[in-house]
Amino acid sequence: MEIVIGKTAGFCFGVENAVKKTSKLLDENNSMFCLGELVHNKQVTKELENKGLNIVEDIEQANKNIIIRAHGAEKQTYINAKNIGLNVIDLTCPKVLKIHQIAEEYINKGYYIFLIGNKKHPEIIGTISYCGNNSYIIENEEDIKKALQDLYSSNIKKVVVLSQTTFSIDKFNKMIRVINEELKNKNIELEIKRTICDATRLRQEETKEISSNVEMMIIIGGKHSSNTNKLYEIAKSNCKNSILIETSKELDLEQMKKYKKIGIMASASTPKKSIESVVEILNKLC
């Protein structure tokens, strides 16, 4: 059996930074509070909870300190935290913080903002709060029509497009083509900011390449993680024998034996040991 492991598999900088700093804080304190899951990975979350991390959904549940997770938070959250005397430890991914800055910059320039992403994803919920009233979240092509109507009603003549850092590159490009086509004769200035991060882009590209050249593809990561599910979608479109697992315990070993060449990719929120565990089991089958 040949095993092909993605070179970009595993933690990206933003996730690794958040996990390392939180772990260090927990070494120094018996208990810390985090607003929502630090990262979208159950195994990582459980390990941090065992060290004393308390996941809360409201900052008023926190005591003294509150960690802002890698996905970021709404603008009002920082104001509320200050008002009730909490010390904010901001571990938002730098790539996400950069999008917040871009959004505020373009608001001040008088732009309308199209924000492409998953409406219920915490990153998008946080980012849209920096986009002002003249903005619209676009998750699918149906939303493009609604966003355009809102843009036309605003009488604003310039629009900038931003996106969730972990959004599908293929879907983003498709939406941009539609928006370009709709606005080409409207005398509206269009600016596109490709804010899908490099970590996402590289993992998606490598997943496409590997899944096109193996008999089976294994995607490792949190099943409620946006970037994990994007990788699985890509793998499945190229290799029908693709599976999504969180841990090696989910592997069907008898099924694995059928294949001579297996590919492995892990999302940006998957720890190294989860990948190593899967590789170890496959090596034993060899």
C-alpha positions as CSV (number, residue, x, y, z in Angstrom):
1,M,0.0,0.0,0.0
2,E,1.3,3.5,-0.9
3,I,0.3,6.3,1.4
4,V,0.4,9.9,0.1
5,I,0.3,12.5,2.9
6,G,-0.4,16.2,2.1
7,K,2.5,18.4,2.8
8,T,0.2,21.2,4.0
9,A,-1.9,18.9,6.3
10,G,-2.5,20.1,9.8
11,F,-2.4,23.3,11.8
12,C,-2.2,26.6,10.1
13,F,-0.4,29.5,11.7
14,G,-3.6,31.1,13.2
15,V,-4.8,27.9,14.8
16,E,-1.3,26.9,16.1
17,N,-0.8,30.3,17.6
18,A,-4.2,30.2,19.3
19,V,-3.7,26.7,20.7
20,K,-0.1,27.3,21.9
21,K,-0.9,30.6,23.6
22,T,-4.1,29.1,25.3
23,S,-2.2,26.1,26.5
24,K,0.5,28.3,28.0
25,L,-2.1,30.5,29.7
26,L,-3.6,27.3,31.2
27,D,-0.2,26.3,32.5
28,E,0.0,29.6,34.3
29,N,-3.7,29.6,35.5
30,N,-6.0,27.0,36.9
31,S,-8.9,28.2,34.8
32,M,-9.5,30.4,31.7
33,F,-12.6,31.3,29.7
34,C,-13.0,31.3,25.9
35,L,-15.9,32.7,24.0
36,G,-17.0,29.7,21.9
37,E,-14.7,26.9,20.8
38,L,-11.1,28.1,20.4
39,V,-10.9,26.1,17.1
40,H,-13.3,23.8,15.3
41,N,-11.8,20.5,16.5
42,K,-13.3,18.4,19.3
43,Q,-10.1,16.7,20.2
44,V,-8.2,20.0,20.6
45,T,-11.1,21.5,22.5
46,K,-11.4,18.5,24.9
47,E,-7.6,18.5,25.6
48,L,-7.8,22.3,26.5
49,E,-10.9,21.8,28.6
50,N,-9.1,19.1,30.6
51,K,-6.4,21.7,31.3
52,G,-9.0,24.1,32.7
53,L,-10.4,25.9,29.7
54,N,-14.1,26.9,30.1
55,I,-16.1,27.4,26.9
56,V,-18.8,30.0,27.3
57,E,-21.3,31.5,24.8
58,D,-21.7,34.8,26.6
59,I,-18.9,37.0,28.0
60,E,-20.9,37.6,31.2
61,Q,-20.3,33.9,32.1
62,A,-16.5,34.7,32.2
63,N,-14.5,35.7,35.2
64,K,-11.6,38.2,34.9
65,N,-10.3,37.1,31.5
66,I,-11.9,36.2,28.2
67,I,-10.1,34.6,25.3
68,I,-11.4,35.6,21.8
69,R,-11.1,32.5,19.6
70,A,-9.2,32.1,16.3
71,H,-12.4,32.9,14.3
72,G,-12.7,36.3,15.9
73,A,-15.7,38.0,17.5
74,E,-18.3,40.8,16.9
75,K,-17.1,44.3,17.3
76,Q,-19.6,44.9,20.1
77,T,-18.1,42.0,22.1
78,Y,-14.9,43.9,22.8
79,I,-16.9,47.0,24.0
80,N,-19.1,44.8,26.2
81,A,-16.1,43.0,27.7
82,K,-14.4,46.4,28.5
83,N,-17.7,47.7,30.1
84,I,-17.9,44.7,32.5
85,G,-14.2,44.9,33.4
86,L,-12.9,41.8,31.6
87,N,-9.4,41.4,30.3
88,V,-9.6,40.4,26.6
89,I,-7.0,38.0,25.3
90,D,-7.4,38.3,21.6
91,L,-6.3,35.2,19.7
92,T,-8.2,36.0,16.5
93,C,-6.3,34.7,13.5
94,P,-4.2,37.6,12.0
95,K,-5.7,36.9,8.6
96,V,-9.2,37.5,10.0
97,L,-8.1,40.6,11.8
98,K,-6.8,41.9,8.5
99,I,-10.2,41.5,6.9
100,H,-11.8,43.5,9.8
101,Q,-9.3,46.3,9.0
102,I,-10.0,46.2,5.3
103,A,-13.8,46.3,6.0
104,E,-13.5,49.4,8.1
105,E,-11.1,51.0,5.6
106,Y,-13.6,50.6,2.8
107,I,-16.6,51.7,4.9
108,N,-14.7,55.0,5.4
109,K,-14.1,55.2,1.6
110,G,-17.8,55.0,1.1
111,Y,-18.0,51.5,-0.4
112,Y,-20.7,49.0,-0.2
113,I,-19.4,45.6,1.0
114,F,-20.2,42.1,-0.3
115,L,-19.0,39.5,2.2
116,I,-18.9,36.0,0.7
117,G,-19.1,33.2,3.3
118,N,-21.2,30.9,5.4
119,K,-23.8,33.0,7.2
120,K,-23.7,30.9,10.4
121,H,-20.0,30.6,10.6
122,P,-18.5,32.5,13.6
123,E,-15.9,34.2,11.4
124,I,-18.6,35.7,9.2
125,I,-20.7,36.6,12.2
126,G,-17.8,38.5,13.6
127,T,-16.6,40.1,10.3
128,I,-20.0,41.4,9.2
129,S,-20.1,43.5,12.4
130,Y,-17.2,45.5,11.0
131,C,-18.9,46.0,7.6
132,G,-21.5,48.6,8.6
133,N,-25.0,48.9,7.4
134,N,-24.2,49.0,3.7
135,S,-23.2,45.3,3.4
136,Y,-24.6,41.9,2.5
137,I,-23.5,38.4,3.2
138,I,-23.4,36.2,0.1
139,E,-23.5,32.4,0.7
140,N,-24.9,31.3,-2.7
141,E,-25.9,32.6,-6.1
142,E,-29.4,33.3,-4.9
143,D,-27.9,35.7,-2.4
144,I,-26.0,37.6,-5.2
145,K,-29.4,38.7,-6.6
146,K,-30.5,40.0,-3.2
147,A,-27.2,41.7,-2.5
148,L,-27.3,43.5,-5.9
149,Q,-30.8,44.7,-5.3
150,D,-29.7,46.1,-1.9
151,L,-26.6,47.7,-3.6
152,Y,-28.8,49.4,-6.2
153,S,-31.3,50.6,-3.6
154,S,-28.4,52.2,-1.6
155,N,-27.3,54.3,-4.7
156,I,-23.7,53.6,-3.8
157,K,-21.6,53.5,-6.9
158,K,-18.6,51.4,-5.6
159,V,-18.5,47.9,-4.0
160,V,-15.8,45.8,-2.6
161,V,-15.9,42.0,-2.3
162,L,-14.4,40.2,0.7
163,S,-14.6,36.6,1.7
164,Q,-14.4,34.2,4.7
165,T,-10.8,33.0,5.0
166,T,-11.8,29.3,4.7
167,F,-14.3,29.6,1.9
168,S,-14.2,27.4,-1.2
169,I,-11.9,28.9,-3.8
170,D,-13.9,27.4,-6.7
171,K,-17.2,28.7,-5.3
172,F,-15.7,32.2,-4.7
173,N,-14.4,32.4,-8.2
174,K,-17.7,31.3,-9.6
175,M,-19.5,34.0,-7.6
176,I,-17.0,36.7,-8.7
177,R,-17.8,35.8,-12.3
178,V,-21.5,36.2,-11.7
179,I,-21.0,39.5,-9.9
180,N,-18.7,40.8,-12.7
181,E,-21.3,39.9,-15.3
182,E,-24.1,41.6,-13.4
183,L,-22.2,44.8,-12.8
184,K,-20.4,45.3,-16.2
185,N,-22.9,47.8,-17.6
186,K,-24.1,49.4,-14.3
187,N,-21.5,52.1,-14.0
188,I,-20.5,50.7,-10.5
189,E,-16.9,50.4,-9.5
190,L,-16.0,46.9,-8.4
191,E,-13.0,46.0,-6.3
192,I,-12.2,42.4,-5.3
193,K,-10.2,41.5,-2.3
194,R,-9.2,37.8,-2.3
195,T,-9.2,37.2,1.4
196,I,-9.3,33.4,1.4
197,C,-6.0,32.7,3.2
198,D,-3.0,31.0,1.7
199,A,-3.4,28.1,4.2
200,T,-6.9,27.4,2.9
201,R,-5.9,27.8,-0.8
202,L,-2.8,25.5,-0.5
203,R,-4.7,22.8,1.3
204,Q,-7.6,22.9,-1.3
205,E,-5.1,22.8,-4.2
206,E,-3.2,19.9,-2.7
207,T,-6.3,18.0,-1.9
208,K,-7.5,18.3,-5.5
209,E,-4.1,17.1,-6.7
210,I,-3.8,14.1,-4.4
211,S,-7.4,13.0,-4.6
212,S,-7.1,12.9,-8.4
213,N,-4.3,10.4,-8.2
214,V,-5.3,7.9,-5.5
215,E,-7.8,5.1,-5.0
216,M,-9.0,6.3,-1.7
217,M,-8.8,9.7,0.1
218,I,-9.0,10.3,3.8
219,I,-9.8,13.8,5.1
220,I,-9.0,14.3,8.8
221,G,-10.7,17.1,10.8
222,G,-13.6,18.4,12.8
223,K,-16.9,17.5,11.1
224,H,-18.3,20.9,12.0
225,S,-15.2,22.7,10.6
226,S,-15.8,24.8,7.5
227,N,-12.3,24.2,6.1
228,T,-12.5,20.4,6.8
229,N,-15.8,20.1,4.9
230,K,-14.4,22.1,1.9
231,L,-11.5,19.6,1.7
232,Y,-13.9,16.7,1.8
233,E,-16.1,18.2,-1.0
234,I,-13.0,18.6,-3.2
235,A,-11.8,15.1,-2.4
236,K,-15.2,13.6,-3.1
237,S,-15.5,15.3,-6.4
238,N,-12.2,13.7,-7.6
239,C,-12.2,10.4,-5.7
240,K,-15.5,8.6,-5.0
241,N,-13.8,6.6,-2.3
242,S,-13.3,9.6,0.0
243,I,-14.1,9.7,3.7
244,L,-14.1,12.3,6.4
245,I,-13.0,11.3,9.9
246,E,-12.1,13.0,13.2
247,T,-9.9,10.3,14.6
248,S,-8.3,7.0,13.5
249,K,-10.9,5.1,15.5
250,E,-13.4,5.8,12.7
251,L,-11.3,3.9,10.1
252,D,-12.7,0.7,8.6
253,L,-9.5,-1.4,8.4
254,E,-11.0,-4.1,6.2
255,Q,-12.0,-1.4,3.7
256,M,-8.5,0.1,3.8
257,K,-7.0,-3.2,2.7
258,K,-8.8,-3.0,-0.6
259,Y,-6.7,-0.1,-1.8
260,K,-3.1,0.1,-3.1
261,K,-2.8,3.9,-3.0
262,I,-4.4,6.1,-0.3
263,G,-4.2,9.8,0.1
264,I,-4.4,11.8,3.4
265,M,-5.1,15.4,4.0
266,A,-6.0,17.2,7.2
267,S,-7.6,20.6,7.8
268,A,-6.0,23.6,9.3
269,S,-7.5,22.9,12.7
270,T,-6.3,19.2,12.9
271,P,-3.5,18.5,15.3
272,K,-0.4,16.6,14.1
273,K,-1.0,13.6,16.4
274,S,-4.4,13.0,14.8
275,I,-2.6,12.7,11.4
276,E,0.2,10.5,12.9
277,S,-2.3,8.2,14.4
278,V,-4.0,7.5,11.0
279,V,-0.6,7.1,9.3
280,E,0.5,4.6,12.0
281,I,-2.5,2.4,11.5
282,L,-2.2,2.4,7.7
283,N,1.5,1.6,8.0
284,K,0.6,-1.4,10.1
285,L,-1.8,-2.6,7.4
286,C,1.1,-2.4,4.9
